[in-house]
Amino acid sequence: MKQEYFAVRWAKRVSLAMAYGGGLILTIMMFLTFFDVFGRSAFNAPIIGSVEILTLMMGLLIFLGVGQTTITGRHIRVDVATQLLPVRPRLVLDASVQVLSFVTAAIICWRLWVQALEQTAELNVTQNLELPVWFVSLLMAIFSFSLVAGMLVQLIQSWQSMRSPSI
């Protein structure tokens, strides 16, 4: 049985809590959309600014859920061709992909921080309701650390599998 590092356990717990937060956001989005469509159809009275609210919530939803998806290794993966490879080359290929994925996640996180800091400096808000886009950008940048942590967990697990003496 592989020993799990404290940081990995902590990252898994945080990402799970964030995923529950994403579920709450998704539920709110569902009700907002329902009442917006219902109000528009039944009373010709849509919820003012619902598109702005839903747009901001969608960004939060993505970054609240991506950590849990990544840490648990549940991204979509097409491995038809790689399954034909022997075990050792498949593990080396997997580790290589994890390195590239980690670097990509780190770049995404870095660019989100740059964007969030620019939006914060300008105190950007939405056009109609003047909701704080800068605040949501900061939250997305913070939540993007879970993507990087998830990729790091996957990289560590891939490295451990590749170095396992049983192969």
PyRosetta script that sets phi, psi and omega in degrees:
from pyrosetta import init, pose_from_sequence

init()
pose = pose_from_sequence("MKQEYFAVRWAKRVSLAMAYGGGLILTIMMFLTFFDVFGRSAFNAPIIGSVEILTLMMGLLIFLGVGQTTITGRHIRVDVATQLLPVRPRLVLDASVQVLSFVTAAIICWRLWVQALEQTAELNVTQNLELPVWFVSLLMAIFSFSLVAGMLVQLIQSWQSMRSPSI")
pose.set_psi(1, 131.0)
pose.set_omega(1, -179.0)
pose.set_phi(2, -77.5)
pose.set_psi(2, 138.0)
pose.set_omega(2, 176.7)
pose.set_phi(3, -80.1)
pose.set_psi(3, 135.6)
pose.set_omega(3, 179.9)
pose.set_phi(4, -99.5)
pose.set_psi(4, 128.9)
pose.set_omega(4, -179.4)
pose.set_phi(5, -67.3)
pose.set_psi(5, 152.0)
pose.set_omega(5, 178.7)
pose.set_phi(6, -56.2)
pose.set_psi(6, -43.9)
pose.set_omega(6, -178.4)
pose.set_phi(7, -63.1)
pose.set_psi(7, -35.3)
pose.set_omega(7, 179.0)
pose.set_phi(8, -68.1)
pose.set_psi(8, -44.8)
pose.set_omega(8, 177.8)
pose.set_phi(9, -60.4)
pose.set_psi(9, -42.3)
pose.set_omega(9, -179.9)
pose.set_phi(10, -63.6)
pose.set_psi(10, -44.8)
pose.set_omega(10, 179.8)
pose.set_phi(11, -62.1)
pose.set_psi(11, -39.0)
pose.set_omega(11, 178.7)
pose.set_phi(12, -65.2)
pose.set_psi(12, -41.2)
pose.set_omega(12, 179.1)
pose.set_phi(13, -66.0)
pose.set_psi(13, -44.7)
pose.set_omega(13, -179.9)
pose.set_phi(14, -63.7)
pose.set_psi(14, -43.6)
pose.set_omega(14, -178.6)
pose.set_phi(15, -65.9)
pose.set_psi(15, -34.9)
pose.set_omega(15, 177.1)
pose.set_phi(16, -66.6)
pose.set_psi(16, -42.9)
pose.set_omega(16, 177.0)
pose.set_phi(17, -61.6)
pose.set_psi(17, -40.6)
pose.set_omega(17, 178.2)
pose.set_phi(18, -64.9)
pose.set_psi(18, -38.0)
pose.set_omega(18, 179.2)
pose.set_phi(19, -64.4)
pose.set_psi(19, -37.7)
pose.set_omega(19, 175.1)
pose.set_phi(20, -63.8)
pose.set_psi(20, -38.9)
pose.set_omega(20, 174.7)
pose.set_phi(21, -62.0)
pose.set_psi(21, -39.3)
pose.set_omega(21, 175.9)
pose.set_phi(22, -63.1)
pose.set_psi(22, -37.7)
pose.set_omega(22, 176.6)
pose.set_phi(23, -63.3)
pose.set_psi(23, -39.6)
pose.set_omega(23, 176.8)
pose.set_phi(24, -64.1)
pose.set_psi(24, -44.3)
pose.set_omega(24, 177.8)
pose.set_phi(25, -59.7)
pose.set_psi(25, -44.1)
pose.set_omega(25, -179.9)
pose.set_phi(26, -62.4)
pose.set_psi(26, -39.5)
pose.set_omega(26, 178.1)
pose.set_phi(27, -63.7)
pose.set_psi(27, -44.3)
pose.set_omega(27, 178.3)
pose.set_phi(28, -62.7)
pose.set_psi(28, -41.6)
pose.set_omega(28, 178.4)
pose.set_phi(29, -61.1)
pose.set_psi(29, -40.6)
pose.set_omega(29, -179.7)
pose.set_phi(30, -62.8)
pose.set_psi(30, -47.3)
pose.set_omega(30, -179.9)
pose.set_phi(31, -66.2)
pose.set_psi(31, -40.8)
pose.set_omega(31, 178.8)
pose.set_phi(32, -60.9)
pose.set_psi(32, -44.8)
pose.set_omega(32, 178.8)
pose.set_phi(33, -64.3)
pose.set_psi(33, -44.5)
pose.set_omega(33, 179.7)
pose.set_phi(34, -58.6)
pose.set_psi(34, -51.1)
pose.set_omega(34, -177.3)
pose.set_phi(35, -69.1)
pose.set_psi(35, -29.8)
pose.set_omega(35, 175.7)
pose.set_phi(36, -66.1)
pose.set_psi(36, -47.8)
pose.set_omega(36, 179.7)
pose.set_phi(37, -66.9)
pose.set_psi(37, -42.1)
pose.set_omega(37, 179.2)
pose.set_phi(38, -63.0)
pose.set_psi(38, -45.8)
pose.set_omega(38, 179.3)
pose.set_phi(39, -64.3)
pose.set_psi(39, -37.3)
pose.set_omega(39, 179.2)
pose.set_phi(40, -67.0)
pose.set_psi(40, -42.5)
pose.set_omega(40, -176.7)
pose.set_phi(41, -77.5)
pose.set_psi(41, -47.7)
pose.set_omega(41, -173.4)
pose.set_phi(42, -80.6)
pose.set_psi(42, -37.7)
pose.set_omega(42, -172.8)
pose.set_phi(43, -121.8)
pose.set_psi(43, 2.8)
pose.set_omega(43, -175.2)
pose.set_phi(44, 53.6)
pose.set_psi(44, 38.6)
pose.set_omega(44, -177.8)
pose.set_phi(45, -137.7)
pose.set_psi(45, 88.4)
pose.set_omega(45, 178.5)
pose.set_phi(46, -72.1)
pose.set_psi(46, 165.1)
pose.set_omega(46, 174.8)
pose.set_phi(47, -77.8)
pose.set_psi(47, 119.3)
pose.set_omega(47, -178.0)
pose.set_phi(48, -64.5)
pose.set_psi(48, 128.9)
pose.set_omega(48, 177.3)
pose.set_phi(49, 80.4)
pose.set_psi(49, 10.2)
pose.set_omega(49, -177.6)
pose.set_phi(50, -62.2)
pose.set_psi(50, -34.9)
pose.set_omega(50, 179.4)
pose.set_phi(51, -64.9)
pose.set_psi(51, -41.6)
pose.set_omega(51, 177.6)
pose.set_phi(52, -63.0)
pose.set_psi(52, -44.9)
pose.set_omega(52, -179.8)
pose.set_phi(53, -62.7)
pose.set_psi(53, -47.0)
pose.set_omega(53, -179.0)
pose.set_phi(54, -64.2)
pose.set_psi(54, -36.9)
pose.set_omega(54, 179.4)
pose.set_phi(55, -63.4)
pose.set_psi(55, -45.8)
pose.set_omega(55, 179.0)
pose.set_phi(56, -66.1)
pose.set_psi(56, -39.6)
pose.set_omega(56, 179.8)
pose.set_phi(57, -67.0)
pose.set_psi(57, -32.5)
pose.set_omega(57, 179.7)
pose.set_phi(58, -63.7)
pose.set_psi(58, -41.5)
pose.set_omega(58, 176.8)
pose.set_phi(59, -61.2)
pose.set_psi(59, -43.1)
pose.set_omega(59, 177.8)
pose.set_phi(60, -64.0)
pose.set_psi(60, -43.1)
pose.set_omega(60, -178.7)
pose.set_phi(61, -57.5)
pose.set_psi(61, -45.7)
pose.set_omega(61, -178.2)
pose.set_phi(62, -60.5)
pose.set_psi(62, -49.1)
pose.set_omega(62, -174.9)
pose.set_phi(63, -80.6)
pose.set_psi(63, -16.0)
pose.set_omega(63, 172.7)
pose.set_phi(64, -76.1)
pose.set_psi(64, -29.7)
pose.set_omega(64, -176.6)
pose.set_phi(65, -96.5)
pose.set_psi(65, -20.7)
pose.set_omega(65, -172.8)
pose.set_phi(66, -67.8)
pose.set_psi(66, -30.3)
pose.set_omega(66, 179.9)
pose.set_phi(67, -65.5)
pose.set_psi(67, -46.6)
pose.set_omega(67, 179.8)
pose.set_phi(68, -65.1)
pose.set_psi(68, -41.6)
pose.set_omega(68, 178.3)
pose.set_phi(69, -61.5)
pose.set_psi(69, -40.8)
pose.set_omega(69, -177.8)
pose.set_phi(70, -73.3)
pose.set_psi(70, -47.8)
pose.set_omega(70, -177.3)
pose.set_phi(71, -61.6)
pose.set_psi(71, -37.3)
pose.set_omega(71, -179.0)
pose.set_phi(72, -85.7)
pose.set_psi(72, -0.8)
pose.set_omega(72, 176.9)
pose.set_phi(73, 67.9)
pose.set_psi(73, 38.2)
pose.set_omega(73, -175.2)
pose.set_phi(74, -106.9)
pose.set_psi(74, 19.8)
pose.set_omega(74, 172.9)
pose.set_phi(75, -69.8)
pose.set_psi(75, 154.7)
pose.set_omega(75, 177.0)
pose.set_phi(76, -64.5)
pose.set_psi(76, 135.6)
pose.set_omega(76, -175.6)
pose.set_phi(77, -141.4)
pose.set_psi(77, 126.9)
pose.set_omega(77, 177.5)
pose.set_phi(78, -105.2)
pose.set_psi(78, 113.2)
pose.set_omega(78, -176.2)
pose.set_phi(79, -126.6)
pose.set_psi(79, 36.2)
pose.set_omega(79, -179.5)
pose.set_phi(80, -63.0)
pose.set_psi(80, -49.4)
pose.set_omega(80, -177.5)
pose.set_phi(81, -75.0)
pose.set_psi(81, -37.3)
pose.set_omega(81, -176.6)
pose.set_phi(82, -69.7)
pose.set_psi(82, -24.3)
pose.set_omega(82, 178.5)
pose.set_phi(83, -67.2)
pose.set_psi(83, -17.3)
pose.set_omega(83, 178.7)
pose.set_phi(84, -80.9)
pose.set_psi(84, -16.0)
pose.set_omega(84, -179.2)
pose.set_phi(85, -77.7)
pose.set_psi(85, 154.0)
pose.set_omega(85, 171.0)
pose.set_phi(86, -63.1)
pose.set_psi(86, 164.7)
pose.set_omega(86, -173.2)
pose.set_phi(87, -59.8)
pose.set_psi(87, -48.6)
pose.set_omega(87, -175.4)
pose.set_phi(88, -60.4)
pose.set_psi(88, -52.2)
pose.set_omega(88, 177.9)
pose.set_phi(89, -62.3)
pose.set_psi(89, -32.8)
pose.set_omega(89, 178.0)
pose.set_phi(90, -64.5)
pose.set_psi(90, -41.1)
pose.set_omega(90, 178.8)
pose.set_phi(91, -68.2)
pose.set_psi(91, -38.5)
pose.set_omega(91, 177.1)
pose.set_phi(92, -65.1)
pose.set_psi(92, -43.0)
pose.set_omega(92, 177.6)
pose.set_phi(93, -62.4)
pose.set_psi(93, -42.5)
pose.set_omega(93, 179.0)
pose.set_phi(94, -62.1)
pose.set_psi(94, -43.5)
pose.set_omega(94, 178.7)
pose.set_phi(95, -63.8)
pose.set_psi(95, -39.5)
pose.set_omega(95, 178.0)
pose.set_phi(96, -62.9)
pose.set_psi(96, -43.1)
pose.set_omega(96, 178.3)
pose.set_phi(97, -64.4)
pose.set_psi(97, -38.6)
pose.set_omega(97, 179.3)
pose.set_phi(98, -65.5)
pose.set_psi(98, -37.3)
pose.set_omega(98, 176.8)
pose.set_phi(99, -63.2)
pose.set_psi(99, -47.8)
pose.set_omega(99, 179.0)
pose.set_phi(100, -62.3)
pose.set_psi(100, -39.2)
pose.set_omega(100, 179.3)
pose.set_phi(101, -66.6)
pose.set_psi(101, -40.1)
pose.set_omega(101, 178.0)
pose.set_phi(102, -63.0)
pose.set_psi(102, -44.8)
pose.set_omega(102, 178.7)
pose.set_phi(103, -62.1)
pose.set_psi(103, -43.5)
pose.set_omega(103, 178.4)
pose.set_phi(104, -61.6)
pose.set_psi(104, -44.2)
pose.set_omega(104, 179.1)
pose.set_phi(105, -63.1)
pose.set_psi(105, -40.0)
pose.set_omega(105, 178.7)
pose.set_phi(106, -63.9)
pose.set_psi(106, -40.0)
pose.set_omega(106, 178.0)
pose.set_phi(107, -65.4)
pose.set_psi(107, -42.2)
pose.set_omega(107, 177.9)
pose.set_phi(108, -60.7)
pose.set_psi(108, -45.7)
pose.set_omega(108, 179.6)
pose.set_phi(109, -61.2)
pose.set_psi(109, -46.4)
pose.set_omega(109, 179.7)
pose.set_phi(110, -59.6)
pose.set_psi(110, -46.5)
pose.set_omega(110, -178.6)
pose.set_phi(111, -67.9)
pose.set_psi(111, -33.7)
pose.set_omega(111, 175.4)
pose.set_phi(112, -64.1)
pose.set_psi(112, -39.5)
pose.set_omega(112, 177.8)
pose.set_phi(113, -65.6)
pose.set_psi(113, -41.7)
pose.set_omega(113, 177.7)
pose.set_phi(114, -60.3)
pose.set_psi(114, -47.3)
pose.set_omega(114, 179.9)
pose.set_phi(115, -62.6)
pose.set_psi(115, -43.7)
pose.set_omega(115, -178.9)
pose.set_phi(116, -64.4)
pose.set_psi(116, -40.5)
pose.set_omega(116, 179.2)
pose.set_phi(117, -67.4)
pose.set_psi(117, -37.1)
pose.set_omega(117, 175.6)
pose.set_phi(118, -64.3)
pose.set_psi(118, -44.8)
pose.set_omega(118, -179.7)
pose.set_phi(119, -65.8)
pose.set_psi(119, -35.8)
pose.set_omega(119, 179.1)
pose.set_phi(120, -68.5)
pose.set_psi(120, -41.1)
pose.set_omega(120, 179.4)
pose.set_phi(121, -61.9)
pose.set_psi(121, -34.7)
pose.set_omega(121, -179.8)
pose.set_phi(122, -91.1)
pose.set_psi(122, -6.7)
pose.set_omega(122, -175.8)
pose.set_phi(123, 50.0)
pose.set_psi(123, 50.1)
pose.set_omega(123, -178.6)
pose.set_phi(124, -62.6)
pose.set_psi(124, 139.8)
pose.set_omega(124, 177.3)
pose.set_phi(125, -132.4)
pose.set_psi(125, 165.3)
pose.set_omega(125, 177.9)
pose.set_phi(126, -72.5)
pose.set_psi(126, 163.5)
pose.set_omega(126, -171.6)
pose.set_phi(127, -70.3)
pose.set_psi(127, -44.9)
pose.set_omega(127, -173.5)
pose.set_phi(128, -93.5)
pose.set_psi(128, -55.1)
pose.set_omega(128, -176.1)
pose.set_phi(129, -87.2)
pose.set_psi(129, -9.1)
pose.set_omega(129, -177.8)
pose.set_phi(130, 56.1)
pose.set_psi(130, 43.6)
pose.set_omega(130, 174.9)
pose.set_phi(131, -75.0)
pose.set_psi(131, 147.3)
pose.set_omega(131, -175.0)
pose.set_phi(132, -75.7)
pose.set_psi(132, 95.5)
pose.set_omega(132, 176.6)
pose.set_phi(133, -63.3)
pose.set_psi(133, -36.1)
pose.set_omega(133, -178.7)
pose.set_phi(134, -59.6)
pose.set_psi(134, -38.5)
pose.set_omega(134, -179.1)
pose.set_phi(135, -68.7)
pose.set_psi(135, -43.5)
pose.set_omega(135, 178.1)
pose.set_phi(136, -64.6)
pose.set_psi(136, -38.1)
pose.set_omega(136, 176.9)
pose.set_phi(137, -62.0)
pose.set_psi(137, -41.1)
pose.set_omega(137, 177.0)
pose.set_phi(138, -63.8)
pose.set_psi(138, -42.9)
pose.set_omega(138, 178.2)
pose.set_phi(139, -61.8)
pose.set_psi(139, -43.5)
pose.set_omega(139, 178.6)
pose.set_phi(140, -61.8)
pose.set_psi(140, -39.9)
pose.set_omega(140, 178.5)
pose.set_phi(141, -64.7)
pose.set_psi(141, -41.0)
pose.set_omega(141, 178.0)
pose.set_phi(142, -64.3)
pose.set_psi(142, -46.4)
pose.set_omega(142, -178.6)
pose.set_phi(143, -67.0)
pose.set_psi(143, -23.0)
pose.set_omega(143, -179.7)
pose.set_phi(144, -66.6)
pose.set_psi(144, -19.2)
pose.set_omega(144, 175.2)
pose.set_phi(145, -60.8)
pose.set_psi(145, -29.0)
pose.set_omega(145, 178.8)
pose.set_phi(146, -67.0)
pose.set_psi(146, -31.6)
pose.set_omega(146, 175.5)
pose.set_phi(147, -65.2)
pose.set_psi(147, -46.3)
pose.set_omega(147, 179.8)
pose.set_phi(148, -64.4)
pose.set_psi(148, -43.1)
pose.set_omega(148, 178.5)
pose.set_phi(149, -62.6)
pose.set_psi(149, -41.5)
pose.set_omega(149, 178.5)
pose.set_phi(150, -63.3)
pose.set_psi(150, -41.2)
pose.set_omega(150, 178.5)
pose.set_phi(151, -66.9)
pose.set_psi(151, -35.7)
pose.set_omega(151, 178.0)
pose.set_phi(152, -66.3)
pose.set_psi(152, -41.7)
pose.set_omega(152, 176.6)
pose.set_phi(153, -60.6)
pose.set_psi(153, -45.5)
pose.set_omega(153, 179.1)
pose.set_phi(154, -63.5)
pose.set_psi(154, -38.8)
pose.set_omega(154, 178.6)
pose.set_phi(155, -64.2)
pose.set_psi(155, -44.5)
pose.set_omega(155, 178.4)
pose.set_phi(156, -61.6)
pose.set_psi(156, -46.3)
pose.set_omega(156, 180.0)
pose.set_phi(157, -63.8)
pose.set_psi(157, -38.7)
pose.set_omega(157, 178.4)
pose.set_phi(158, -66.0)
pose.set_psi(158, -42.3)
pose.set_omega(158, 179.0)
pose.set_phi(159, -63.7)
pose.set_psi(159, -43.0)
pose.set_omega(159, 178.4)
pose.set_phi(160, -62.8)
pose.set_psi(160, -40.2)
pose.set_omega(160, 178.7)
pose.set_phi(161, -64.8)
pose.set_psi(161, -39.6)
pose.set_omega(161, -177.8)
pose.set_phi(162, -69.0)
pose.set_psi(162, -34.6)
pose.set_omega(162, -176.8)
pose.set_phi(163, -91.1)
pose.set_psi(163, -0.3)
pose.set_omega(163, -178.4)
pose.set_phi(164, -60.9)
pose.set_psi(164, 131.9)
pose.set_omega(164, -178.7)
pose.set_phi(165, -70.5)
pose.set_psi(165, -14.2)
pose.set_omega(165, -177.8)
pose.set_phi(166, -77.3)
pose.set_psi(166, -2.3)
pose.set_omega(166, -178.0)
pose.set_phi(167, -101.2)
pose.dump_pdb("model.pdb")
